[in-house]
Amino acid sequence: MSKKGLLTSEINQRIQENKVNGESKKLSKSTINIIKENIFTYFNFLNVILFIFVFTTGKYQNAMFMGAVITNALIGIIQEIRAKKLLDQIRILTTTKVNAFRDNAWVEISVDEIVQDDVLSLQSGIQIPIDGVITEGSLEINESLLTGESDTVYKKVGDTVYSGTIVLSGDAEVSVTKVGHDRQSEKIMEGTKISGFQKSALQKDLQKLIKIVSVLIIPVALILVIMQMGVKGVGYSAIVLNTSAAIIGMIPEGLVVLTSVALAVSTMRLLKLKALVQELYSVEGLARVDVVCLDKTGTLTQGDMQVDHIEIVSDISELNLHAYMHAYLEMEKHPNPTAKALIEYFKSDTKIQVDDFQPFASERKYTSASLHNIGTLYVGAFEFIFDKEDTVYQKYHDTVSKGELRTIAIALAKEGNQKELVGLVYIRDVMRPNVNETLAYLSKQGVVIKIISGDYPNTVSSIARKAGVPDADKYIDLSVGEIDYNQVVEEYTVFGRVLPKQKKELLIALQRKHVVAMVGDGVNDVPALRQADVSIAMLAGSSAAKDISDIVLLENDFNVVPSIVCEGRRVINNISRASSMYLVKTLFSFFLTIYVALFQTVYPFVPVHLTMISAICVGIPTVFLQLEPSFERLKGRFLVDAFLRALPSAITVVLVVVFTKFYRTTMDLSLQNANAILVFVTGVIYLYTLYRIYQPTTKYRLMIVLIMSFLFVITYYFTQGILGISFSLELLPVTLLTTVIGVAIVSLLGFFTDKAFKINSCNLK
């Protein structure tokens, strides 16, 4: 090991000893895992068992359901692998980089490449990827991820820093002591068994549905077998086919595949909008968002700051002011946009020694530099540098807090003297193009905008009004007095002089009644981003902000946010609709099982019936309708609403089964004749349900329903032998009558369930 850092030979040795940080954040699931997850599922296992039993009956057409199972698995694998390849290529852009001293030079490496004993340069905005000891410099760190405490912790030479903590300010060189699974954060995560992210409502509902069905399937199968064994004239073949049909009907497998594929396709569509989705199910959060919180800098404005003018308010010469500012700014190793604007403006050839330097921190809102034989220079927020009791505060407060220009105060405290205001710097930030149209569109979609900023509320309000933020004149200064967050979030639109911990408190208060998205890019936004239901960061933002965000904007363009929200609404609303279509079969299969058990009769369907109906009336159309626009905000309970929308059709199918049983007895119909009526009417009920759920009518939707109706009739007529049915013209009157009655019952029950349970209609808008 060299005096400072490692040599290549030492790095290779540590890699061989597995003393490497490894993948701190995996890009995505591996291809092998994608294949395994789509093939080796509980439902696929059940389908294989059923396939074997059905095959033993010799009625091979009833084994066609396996084709749908294989197709679903292949579609899932292909789409997820496509999404994986695209996302992995793009995510390389967002991988955190650090500077390491290797082979006697500073080089940039990925956090995954860090090895034990590396020397790293850490600065404001980074989420520390290792455990280590500071060997030079100092840092102010937020350790809330590890300790739960939000207070800033000061770290100096000899102190230990831990992975997962966030650098708020400062610069330091750190010698790496622990990497990979040896890091403190890894041990805490393992000890408390904390998952990396919270499951969404959609995930929870799907898993709940799978659990319920999984628990019910085996006892239901046993009940059906036992009950049908007691029915006269029912042999092995009929029992196997009927029981298989019931179980196949209860499995909502297509729904699980459709959800995975729809979300994967959505991430690819969002990628075309230059938005990288880091957490797949955060797309659901987008569908529910009704409040978007953002700072003005980089969202309403471009973040390209320039000094407009300065105002000297003391007897200091402009030449000396430039020299003092230049000396301080030379200490800024990693300047933020404000510091860059100051560096561009304050030029000087005069050399002044800086004895001590305190970098900017969001909690402090100013920076300071001790200038040799001159005094201490303070640069930052006026009201944080001066106390309210100070005469200078009372004299200049109104001046610095008005207008659209951002104001930076410069104060100087000479030896033994108080701070004196010497100058004011007015900074201009260019308004982002089309921001008015962007905000107007969000408002039209029912999204409320909240501006949360560290600047003066008057200044932020002026810019917000210019950008077209509704109610931008309703602003509040959060640096004044005690704050009732639950009250102010409902009363005000603009929040000024907000500290990082206050941003989080504002989001917590908003989440009592709303679903909140947070757009941020700075290290001061991290607590709020972590709290938000959906967190959106800029690619140019701090690594800490990007690491914990659900979505990263790859071109730092706030104007794509409306498109992102609409994409989330589209995909989840259409998944919700499709869920109802798939759950019709699950519900009526369960109801029919109860019917069979109570009346000791045979199950009315065989697998081939459900395979044909599911493919033509559910599987194919829902895939084509998945890309339909649907921008209404998702409300209510995903799974419960999906079940309630499916319930009228499921009940109607059960009633149709009862009708056909009655027809068979009174009209002396054969089993093939009765099944012909049952299959046709069930198919029409499905097609009507498709029409009813995907409301209101559009040309595209109507075309899909008509094409599927035509395909169903053609398939029904020409595959009667395969379906085991026999339709004749004598059956036409009773078939049409039953169809009309069935459609009427679905409409009537649908009307009552919609009104009684106030189901979210998912109307297309």
N, C-alpha and C positions, 0 to 999 in steps of 0.2 A: 504493500500500500504506500502510495506516494505521500508527501507531506500534506497534500490537500486533494482528496479524491482517490479514485481507483485507476489502475491501469487495465488495459484490455485483458491481459492474462489473468488478473485478479477477478475481473468481471466474469470471465468464462468459468473460472473455478467455482465461483458462487452459484452460477447457473447450474453447473453439474451437481452441486450440493443441494440444489432446490431451494436456495436462499434468495428467491426471486419473488417479486410482488404478485406476478400472475395476473389473470384477468380480474381486475377489481370490479368491472362492470361488463358482463357478457354481452356481446353484440346481439345475440338472439339464440333461439333453440337450435341445436345442431340438426343436420339433415336426418341423421339416424333417429333422433328423438321425435322429429316430426312424423317420420314413417311409423315408428312404434306407437305414438299416441293416436294415430289414425287407424291402425290395424288392430292392436292388442287392447281392445276395449271390452268392457263387460257385456255390452249389447251385441257386439260382433261375436263374442263367444256364445251367447245365447242363440244368435242367428245360425251359427254353424251347427249347434246341437239340433236345432229345429230342422235345418236342411238335411241332416243325416236321417232323422226320423221320417221326414216327408219323402225322402228318396226311397225308403224301405217300403212305402205304400205302392210304388210303381207308377204313381200319377205325377210324372215328372214336371208337368206344366205348373204345378203348385210350388215347385222349387224355384220359380223365376224370381221370387223376392230376393234371392241371393245376388242376382244381377244388380239390383238397386243398391244392395249393401256394398258390393265391390265398387260400383260407380261412385257412390258417396265417398268411400275411402280414397279413391283415386283423385277425385275432384279436390278433396281436402288436402291431400299430399301435394298435388301440383300447384294449387294456389298458394299454399303456405310456403312452399319452397321458392316460388316466384317472388313472393313478398320478402322472404328472408334474404335472397340475393340482392334485391334492390336496397333494402334497409341496411344490410351490412356494408354495402359500398358507400352509402351516404353517411353512416354513423362514424366512419373513420374521421369525418370532418369535425365531429363533436367530441372526439376522444381527448381527454385532458392531457396536456403536455406540461412538462416541468423542465427546468434547466438543471443539469447535473454536471459536476466538474469531473471530467474523465480525460485521462491521458494529457493532463496539464492544460486543459482548455474547457471552457463552458460549451456544452452541447445540449440540444433540445431532444428529450426522449419522451416516450409515452409512459404513463404511470405504471403500465403493465411491465415495463422493462426495468424498473427500479430493482436494485439488488441491495442486500445488507451491506452497510458501510459506505454506500454512496453518499456524496455530499451534494445536497440540493439547495437551490435558491428559492425561497418561498416569499410571496408578497401578497398584498391585499387582493381579496377576491377568490383565492384558491381554497378548495376543500382539501385538507391535508390527506394524502393517500397512504401515509406510513406512520409508524411511531419513530420518534427520533429525539435527539438532544441538540439544542441551539448552541452553535459554536461561535457565531458572530452575529451581531445585530439584536433586534428585539421585535416582538410581535404582540398585537392585541388580538385575542382569540375568543370566539364564541364556542363554548363547549356544551351547549344545550343538548346536542344529539347524544352525548355520553352521560351527562349529569342531570339533565332536565332543567338546569338553572340557566337563565338567559343573561346573567351578568357577564360583562366583559372581563376576561382574565389576562393580566399582563405577564408575558413570558420574556425572560432575559437569558443571557448566556448561562449555560449549565442546566436550564430548565428543560423538562420533557414535554414534547408536544405529541398529540395522539391523532391517529387517523380518524376521519369523519368530522373533526372539528374544523371551523372555518376561520380563516385569517381576515379580520376586520380592517386592520391597518398595520403598517410596518414592513420592514424587509429584514430577512435573516437567512443565514446559512445554517443548515441542519444536517447533522450526521445521522444516517439511518441506522436504527438499532433493531427494529422489528418489521418484517414484511409478511404479506400473505395471511395465513391463518394464525400467525403468532401475534398479530396486532390486537391491541386492546379492544377495538370496536368489534372484531370478530368474536372474541371471547364473550363480550357482553351480549351480542346477538345470539350466540349459541346457548348461553346460560339462561336467557330469558325467552328463548324460542320466538323471537320477534320476526315476523315475515317482512320482506322488503317493501311491500305495499299493501294497502287495504283493498279487499275485494269489493268490486262494484256490486250494485243491486242486481244487475243482469247476471253476473257470475253467481251470486248467491242464489238467485231464483232458479237458474239452470241446474246448479248442483242440488238444490232442494228437490226439484222435479225428478232428477235422475235417482236420488235416494229413495223417494216415495215409490217410484215405479219399480226400482230394483227390489225393494222390500215386498211389494205386492205380487210380483210376477210368479214366484215359485208357489206360494199358497194358492193363487188363482188357478194355476195350471193343475195342481193336484185336485182342487175342487171340481174343475171342469171334467177331468178324467173320471173321477169317482161318480159324478152325477150322470155323465153320458153312458157309463158302463151299465147303469140301471135302466137305460131307455131301450125298449124292445127293438130289435132289428138293427141296432147300431154296432158295427164291428170295429176292429182294430183300425182299419183305414180311415173310417169316418172320424173316430175319436182323435187320431193323430192330426188329421187335416183341420178339423174344427178347433182343436186346442191350439194348434200352431197359429191359426188365423187370429185367435183371441190374443195370444201373446205378441204376435207381430203388430197387431193393432194397437196394443198398449205402449209399444216402444216408440218414443218420439225421436228416433235416431236422426232422421232428416233434419230436424230442428237444430240439433247440436252441430251438425256439419254445416248447415246453412249459416248459423251464427258465426262460426269460426271463419268460414270463407268470406262472408260479408264484411267482417271486421278486417280481414287480411286485405281484401280488395280496397276497402276504405283507406287503409294506411297507404296503399299505392296511389290512390287518387289524391290524398293529402300531400303525398310526396311531390306530385306534379304541381301542387300549389306552393312548393318549397317549404313544406312543414313536415318535420320529422316526428313521428309518433314513437315515443320511447316506452309507453305503457299502453298495450293494445286496448284494454277495456276503458281507458280514459275517453275514448270516443263516445261512450255512453254518457259520461259527464257532460260533454259538449251538448248533447241533445237536451239536457235538463237545465243548462245555464240560463239564468235570467238577470244576472248582474255581472258586469265585467269591471274589474278594478285595474287602474293603470296610473302610471306616473306620466307627467306631460313630456318629459325628456325622452326622445327616442320613439315616442308613440304619436302624440299630437305634433311634436316637433321632430326634426331629423337628428338632433343630438350633435349637430355640427356647429359648435359654439364659437362666437367671435366677440372680441371686445368692441363694444360700440363707442364708448368714450370713458374717460376717467374724470373724477372731480377731486381736486386737492383741497382739503378743508383745514389745513394747518400751514405753518410757515416753512414746512419742508420743501425743498426744491424738487422739481420734477426729475432732475438728473439724479439726485440722491434716492428718490422713490424708486426709480428704475433700477438703480444699483442694489438697493435692499431687496427688492422683489426678485431680481435676477439671482442674487445669492441664495435666497430661499428656494427658488424654483430649481436650481441646480441639484438640490437634495432630493427632488422628486424622481426616483428611479423608474417608477411605473405610473406616470401621470394619467389622471382621469380626463374626460373631455374638458372639464372646467380648467384644470391645470394646463392642459395643452393650449387652450385659448390664451391663458396668461403668459405662457412661455413664448408664444408667437408675438405677443404685444410688448412685453417688458424685456428690452435688450440693453446690455451694458458691458463695457470693457473693464469696468472697475472690479477688482477682485476683493471680496470680503470673506473673512474666515467665519465659518459657522461652527460654533462650539457645541451646540446641542440642537436636535431636530425632533419634533413630535409630529408624525404624519397625521393626515386627516382621518377622522373616524366619524361615522354617521351619528353615533350617540353624542359626540362632542360638537360636531358641525363646524369645526375650525381646525387649522393647523398652526404650529408655532415653530419659530426658529430663533435660537439665541445667536445674535450677531456680535462678533468679537469687538469689545470696547464701544459698542453702539447701544445695545439693548435687545429686548425680545420683540420680535415681529409676530403679530397675530393676523391671520388671513382666514376669513370665513363669514359665517352668518352673524350679522350685526348684533342681534339680540342674544346670541349665545356668547359673544365676546364681552359685551357690556351688561351690567345688571340694570334692572328697571329703575332702580333708585338713582343711578348715575345721571348727572345733568346732561351729558352728551346723548344718553339714550332718549331722554325726553325731548331733546332739541332736534334730533335727526330721525327719530323712529318713523314719523309720517312720511318723510322724504324717501326713505329706502324701501318702504313697504307698498308703494303705489306704482302703477304703470305695468307695462308688459315686459320691461327689461329686468333681467335678474341682477340683483345687487350684491356685490362682494365687498365687505368692509376690510380695510387695512388699518391696523392699530399698532402703535409702538409704545413699549414700556421701557423707559431708560432706567439706569441703575437707581434704585430706591424711589422711583416715581410710579404713579399709577398709569394705566393704559390711556393713551391719547389717540383719538381718531385722527388719522392723517390723510386718508383718502377713501374714495368710493369708486369701485369699478362696476360699470354697467355692461352686462353681457347680453348679446342677442343670440337667439336660436331660431333657425329658419323653420317656418311651418311646413309640415309634411304635405306634399301634393295630394289632393283628393281626400284629405282627412275629413272634410265636411260631409262628403258623400258617404264615406265609410261610417261615420257616426250616425248619420241620418238613416242609413240602412239598418244598422243595429237597433236603433230606436223603433223603426217600423216593425222589426221582428220581435218587439216586446222585451228587448234587452236594455236594462238600465245601466248607465255609465256612471262610475264613481272615480273621481280623480284624487289620488293620494300622493302627496308630494312633500318634500322637505323644504321647499321654497315658501316665500311669503304667500299667504292665502289670497291677498289682493292680486298679486302678480299672476298666480296660477289661474285665478278666476278670470282675469282679463284674457289670457291666452285661451282658456277653455271656451269663453264666449265667442272669441274670434273663430275657433274651430267648430262652433256649432253644437257644443255639448248642451243638452237640455237642462234648464235650471242651474246654469253655471254661476248665476249670481248668488246662489245659496252656498256660502262658504263659511268655514270656521277655522280658527287658529287653535291647534291642539297643544300648543306650548303654554297655554294660559289656563291655570286652575285645574280642578278636578273634572274629569270627563265621564259622563254617563254614555258609554258607547252604544248601548241598546237604543238610546233615544236619538243620538246625533246621526247614526247611520240612516235613519228613516227621514230625518229633517234636512240634511245637507247633502250636497253633491260634490263639493270641492273641500278637501281637507288639507290644510297647509301646516308647515312646520311639524311634520309627523316624524317621530322616531321609529326605528325598525320594529321595536317591540309593540309600538302603538299600531303599526300596520297590521300586525297579527291580531291585536285586540279588535280592530275594526272588522276584520274578516270573520272572526268568531261571532261578533254581534250580528253581522249580515247573514251568517249561516243559520241563524235561528229561524229565519223566514224565507231564505233564498238559497239557490244553488249558485256558487260564486266561482268565476274564473279570475285568475290574477295574471296580469302581464307584467313581467319585470326582467331586469337584466343585471342589476347590481347585487353586491354581497349584502347590502342593506335590505334587499327584497327577499332574501332567502327564508326568514321565518314566516313571512306571509305566503310565499310560494309553497312552502311545505304544508301550510294550513289549508290552502285553497282546495276546492273540489276538483278543479282543473288548473294546472299551472303551466304557463306558457312563457318561455324565455327566448331571448334573442341569441343568435349564434355569436354575435360580437360581445355578448355579455360575459360576466365572470364565470369561471369554470364551476364554481359552487352553485350558481343559479341554474346553469345548464344541466348539471349532474342530477339535481333533484326535481327537475321539471318533467311534466308528462309530454310536452310538445316543445320542440325547438324550431323557431322560425329561421330558416337557412339563409334568407336574404334580408333579415332584420327589418322586414316590412310589416308594419302594423296593419296596413290596408288589406292584408289577406285574412285577418281575424274573422270578419263576417263570413267569408267563404268556408273557413274552418268550422265555425259554429253551425252553418247550414249543412255541411257535409255530415257532421255528427248527428244532426236531427234527421237527415234523410236516411242514413243507414239504420239508426235505431228505430225510427218509426216504421220502416219497412220490415225490420226483423220482428217488431211487435205484431204487425199484420200477419206475417208469415207464420208466426208462432200460433196464432189462433187457428190457422188452416191446419197445421200439423196436430194441434191438440183436439180437434174434432174427433179424429180417429181414436186417440187415447181415451177420451171421455166415453164415447159410445161403446168402445170395447169393454171398458170397466162396467158400464151400466148393463150391457148385454150379458156379462158374466153373472151379475146378480140375478138377472132375469132367468138365465139358464138354471142357476142354483135353486131359485124359488119354485120354478115350474117344472123342473126335471125334464127339460127338453134338450135338443141339440143346438149347438152354436150355429147361427144361420149362415155365416160366411166361411169360405175356404180361402187359403192364402192367395190364390191367383186373382180372386175378386178384388182384394185390397191392393194387390200389386198394381193392377191396371188402373184402378180409381186413383190411388195415391200418385202414380207417375203422371197421369194426364191432368188431373184436377188440382194437384198440389205441387209436386216436385218441379215440373217444367214451368208452369206459369209463375210461381214465386221467384224462380231464378230470373226470369225476364222482367218481372216487376220490381226486382230489388233495386234497380237503378232509377226508378221513378222519383222525380222531385217530391219532397215532403218536408216542409220547413217549419211546421208547427212545433212549438216547444213540447217535449215529452213531459207529461205529468202523471201522477198517480202511481199505482202499483203494477209493475211490469207483468209479473206472472199471474196475479189475480185478475187483472184486466184481460189478459190473453185468454184465460180460462172462461171468463164471463162472456167474451165475444164468441167463443166456440160453443158454449153451452146450448143455445137455441138449436143449432144444427145437430148437435149430438143427441139431444132429446128427440128431435124429429126423426132421426135415423132409427132410434129405438121404436118409435111409434110406427114407422113404416114396416119394421120387422113384425110387429103385432098385426098390422093390417094384412101383410102377406100370409101370415099364419092363418088368419081368418079366411082369406080368399081361398087358400089351399083346401080348407075344410069345407067351406060352403059351395065352392065352384068345382070341387073335385079336381084340382090341378095337380099335375105331377111336380116333383121336386124341381125339375129343370124349368118348368113354367113359372113356379113361384120365385125361383132364383132370378129368372129373367126380369120379373117386375122389380124385385129387391135391388138388383145391381143397377138397373137403369135409373130408378128413382133416387137411389143413394148418390149416383154420379151427378144427377141434375141438382140435387140439394147441395153437393159440394161446389158445383159451378155457380150456383146462385149465391152461396156463401162467399165465394171468391169475388163476385160482383158486389156484394153487400159490404164486405170488409174494406175493399179498396175503393172507397168513396172519397170525393165525388167523381163522377165519370169524366174520363178524358178520352180522346180519340185512341191513344195508344192502349189504354186499359181496356176499352171496349173491344179493340181489335184482338187483344190477347184472349179475352173471354170468349169471343166468337170463334176464334181459331181453335181453342181448346174444346169448345162445344162440338164443333165439326169433327175434330179428331176423335173425341169420345164416341160420338154416334157411329162413325166409320169403324172404329176399333170394336165397339160393342157388336155391331152387325156382322162383321167378318170373322170374329174370333169366338163365336158362340160355342163351337166345339171345344176350344181350349178352356173357355170359362165354365163349361159344364152347364150351359143354359140353353133354353129353347124358346125363342120368341115367335109368336104367330100373330096374324092380324086380329084374331079373336081376343087377344090380350090387350089390344090397343086402347079400347075405351077405359078399362079399369086401370091401365098403366097411366094414361093421361090424367084421369081423375085423381089417382093417388099422388101424381106429380104436382098437380095444382094444389091439392090439400097440403102436401109437404111444404111447398114454397110459402103458402099462406101461414102455416104454423111457424116456420122460421121467421117470417116477417113480424108476426104478432109477438112471439117470444122475444125476438131481438129488440122490438120497440120497448117492451116492458123492462128487460134487463138493462138497456141503455139508460132509461129514465130512473129506474129504481136504484141502480148502483153508480149512476153518473160516470159511466165508463168514458175514458179518453178516446175520442173518436179517431184520432190520428188523421184528420182530414188533410187532404193535399192542398197546400196554399202556395 
